[in-house]
Amino acid sequence: MDAGFLAPLVPITAIIAFTAFKIARLRGTQPASLSADVTTRLEALEQRVEGLQHELAETHERLDFTERLLSQARDDRRLGG
């Protein structure tokens, strides 16, 4: 390639990289503080999700238990018991 073609690309690339670096630094230093209302609502939502996860785990356990009972009953019928 011709060096004359690449010469203008070096400063342009440097400017773009410098700008991207500055933007990333600015975004990293800004505090992500939430209002008290948003924080309260977020905590309530987290508690509800945890409750739903607990209920779902219990439902899975009950489903597994029921499936085992049904499987056992089918096996008993096959064996003539």
Buried (B, 14 or more C-beta within 10 A) or exposed (E): EEEEEEEEEEEEEEEEEEEEEEEEEEEEEEEEEEEEEEEEEEEEEEEEEEEEEEEEEEEEEEEEEEEEEEEEEEEEEEEEE
